[in-house]
Amino acid sequence: MTARIILASGSAIRRQILDGAGIDYEVIAKPIDEAAIKDSMLAQNARLQDIADALAEAKSMRVSRHEAGFVIGADQIMVMDDQLYDKPKSVKEARERLIAMRGKTHKLIGAVVICENGQTVWRHMSKTTLTMRDFSDDFLDYYIKSEGDLLTQSVGAYRFEGLGSQLFSDVKGDFFSILGLSLLPVLDYLRMRGAILS
């Protein structure tokens, strides 16, 4: 018998990842004050990976206190030139971000935390390194016109699973982690706990 699995995220791509893996789950996302958590931790000079971990845990814990089951929380931050970036707030800001990233390397630091009965029972960190190619202004115009408001849905202003893959010349890391959910370690844990078939 499989257990109840809850995704504490409204992210369409995270749902797509779990759907693709054939996982039976529910989505229950409760908002947290991400900006306050980030600001507080940055003021304390916290390690950037700890910020991603804290955000993932806060999302999972918020739901786990009220719902039974394995609650999956995930978060991802982008770091370039030792600076932390948030999602662009507009297409104009996304364009400026992409120009700044052109020809440079950035890192995505991801965290997945699973809580059960209001307790953290598992966590996983991932780091991927992505290098953007020196794409032309013509390609940038085409890309922005094609993607539109979707550019504001990811911290790097790209959907790696789609047209955004054309922005890159080199990538080091796990595909699912780039998308925002380290699937294989999550599946391993759920199998080990008997939440999904082994």
N, C-alpha and C positions, 0 to 999 in steps of 0.2 A: 504494500500500500504506500502510495506516495504522499508526501506532506504538502502543506500549504506553502506556496512561495509567493512573495509579494515584492514587486519592484517599486521602490520608493522614489520614482522619477517620472516626470512627464515627458522625458526625452523620446522623440520618435525613433531615433536611431538605436537607442538601447532596447526599445520594444522590438524593433526589427531584428536585432541580434538574437534575442531570446526566442522570437517567433521562428527564425530560421533554424534554430537548434531544436525546435520541437518541444520547448518547455511549456508546461501548463502553469500559468502564473496569473496573478491579478496586478493591476496598477493602483496603488494608493499613495499619492504624493501629497505631503503636507508642507507648506512653505516654511522656510527658515530664513533668518536674516543673514544671508551670505556676506553682504558687505560688512556688517558689524563683526562677524567672525574673522574675516580677512584683515580688517583694520586693526582689531585687537591683537591678532597674532603678529602682524607686521610690526606693530608698535613694540612688541616684546622680542623682536628680532628672531622670530621662529624660523626654522628651516622651511623652505618652500614646499617640500614634500609633506611636511607635517600639516601645512594648510590644506592641501588636497585631502589628506587623511581625515582631518577634523571636519571638513565639510561633508565628506561621504558619511562619516559616523553620525553627524548631526541629523542628516536626512533619514538615515536608517533608524536611528534611535527614536526620533520623533514619531514615527509610525509604529515601531515595535512596542512602545509603551501602551498602545491602545489595541493592537492587533496581534493575534496569535499566528505563529508561523516563522519561516525564515524570511527576514526582510533585507532586501539587497539595496544598499545605498551606494551611489557612485558619484565621483566628481573628478574633474580634470582641470589643470591649470596650464597656461602656456608661459614659458620663460624664454626671453631673448635678450642677449647682452645684460644678463643679470637683472632684468626687469620683469615684473609680473604683469601680465595683461589680462583684462577682462574682455567679455564679448563686445564687439563694436556696437555702438548704439544706433548707428544709421548706415546706409549704404555709402554715404560720403566718407564716414569714418573707416568703413571697411576698405574702401579704395586706398585711403592714406596708409592703413595698416599693411595692405598688400605691397604697396610701393616700398615701404620701410623694410619689409621682409624679403623683397626680391634679391636673389643672389646670396642670401644669408641662411644660416642654420639656426633653428630654434628647437626647443625641447617641449614635449608634452609630458607632464607628470600626472599620472592617474592613480586613483585610489578606489578600491572597492571594499566596503565593510558590510558584513552580515551580522544582524542582531537577531536575538531570539528571546522572547519574554523580557524585553527591556534591558538585555545584557549583550555586550559585544562578544561574539563567539568566533569571529574570523575576520582577517583583514589581509589585503594584498595591495602591493604598490607596483607600479610599472613606470618605466621611463622610455620614451621613444625619441629619436633624434631625426629631424627632417630638414633637408636642405632644399630650398626653393631655387629653381633655375632662374636664369636671367631672362625672363620672358619679355616679349616686346610690348610696347604700349598698345599695339593693335590687338594682341591676344588679351591683354588686360581689359580693354574696352568690350571685347566679345564676351569674356568671362563674366564681367559685371552685368552686362545686359542679359545674359543667359540665366544667371543665378538670382539677380534681384534681391529681394528681402531675405532670401535664404542665407545670404552672407552674414546676417546679424545673429544667426542661430548657433554659430560655433566661434570659439575664442580666436581661432586663426583665420576666420572669414573664408573657410573652405569646407566642402564636403568631400572628404578623401574617397568616400565610396562612389563618388560621381565624377563630374567634370573637374572637380578640384584636384584629382590625381594628376592632371596635366600640368599643374604648377610645379611639380617636383622633379629634381634630378637624382636625388638619393634619399633613401629612408632606411633607418636601422631600428627595428623593433617589431612588435607584434601587431598585425593588422587590426584585430579587435580592440587592442588597447588604444590605437590611434583613434578609433571611432568612439571610445569613451567607456568601454566595458570589457575588462580582461576575461573573456568568456571561458577559456579552457581551465584556468585555476578555479573559477566559480563552479563549473561543472564537476571538477574533481572533488571539491568540498561537499557539494550537494549529494554526490554519489556516496561519499564516505559516511555521510550522516543518514543515508537511506531516504533522502528527500526525492531522489529520482532513481530510476532503474539503473543498476550497475551491470 
